């Protein structure tokens, strides 16, 4: 808790004094360096004592309730101009990671070059642009929710793209079109140890935007490796290896479906957003298909928000559905081992549906307070966006869970 | 009749009070600017003019003039504009406009930076600045 208090003090210190610290001094020329920042202090309370809300692969399952881990974040960004056409962007963020650390990390660190108004190339650490709102998934001030709907945004939790991208822009009448190919690698730490790794990632996004309507479509494919070293994986491995005397190599063949470096995945997303100043309507559909190691799944969300001055109440419906687990069920014929495999894949099955009602209140020129109530129902054998405090004795099936989220978002 | 005249002059006065003009240095590199181009610049869709001339945007501090300017130019209200710009800035795509602390500093920045454009209430520009256009757009504009 003292760590969290220190973190909170830093966030609010930056929010209050940031404008004075980082206000650009005015010279005859525009300054080549600008600092800015964003922060969220957020808490989420889970209505069932044996469960905790979690953003899978983003934050560490907390013991506290309410938990400040899932949504609290602070980021500082520096933009340095290198002449008129190039710039360097570095963004450092601190948030609870899957290992429970708040250690600051570089979330952006790239060189950008725009030889013409219609073309930009960027190289370095970029944000993975898998979703319509990938750019702002951590910038909670930029969107209406406490957090983007987790049913959709947990389907692909990778954050960084270490690589290169190209932004081609064109104006066609009153429509702005952006074509965005990208290439690179990404690594994600896993709770309890291990990591997952996207390599040779190659994707293409196309965005068409008018004053009010934005349409987005994206497709990406990637080589995929995952290395589990958590307690449940080690227990599963030990159990399967008991078959070695009678079925040599069988355990390894099962484990090779769960962990290894021969995976390949494709991810598709389509989305639309309408914002006429009064109504804000958002919809997004995403699909993940994977060869080995992780499940196939799809998810969608629809949001309707209406602005009443500084108040923006909203309603979101969302659903995440597993299409195929990483390991087919009932493979071994040994009930205890099949149950162990089932438990392992279920804990990674995020299937759930939910309804969220909430409101955003822009109470200050650079700050918004948000309050939302979420009612989720876990589907099938999944665990949804929840973590059982006693994972080896968890009964998650068809549970209905309420959560309340409260957050303050600031930019400075 | 008298009442109607008084009401009309009140409307004109209010229009004048709320009118904002887009300005740049009188000897600067920007000679003309279309409404559409200005909207794209202040929405971060582009950072240069069509001929490739880079542009520095000067914002006034939060307040009525700034809100009025964005509403008239982009059709977006203050809450929308702030959320919109936070999206652009923190994705690292666009540098935010330079915020002057008051109108005098905005005038100074605009006058000394040949690539800068900004906005001021009608009548607040000085001899070092020229008006690119006035908002709201009217038949006489």
Interface residues (C-beta under 8 A of the other chain):
Chain A: X23 X24 X26 X28 X29 X30 X31 X34 X36 X38 X75 X77 X79 X81 X84 X85 X87 X89 X91 X108 X110 X112 X114 X116 X117 X122 X126 X127 X135 X136 X139 X141 X142 X143 X167 X169 X171 X176 X211 X275 X277 X307 X310 X312 X362 X365 X366 X411
Chain B: X40 X45 X46 X47 X48 X49 X50 X52 X54 X56 X62 X74 X75 X76 X77 X78 X79 X80 X82 X83 X84 X86 X87 X89 X90 X91 X92 X93 X95 X96 X98 X99 X100 X101 X105 X108 X109 X112 X113 X116
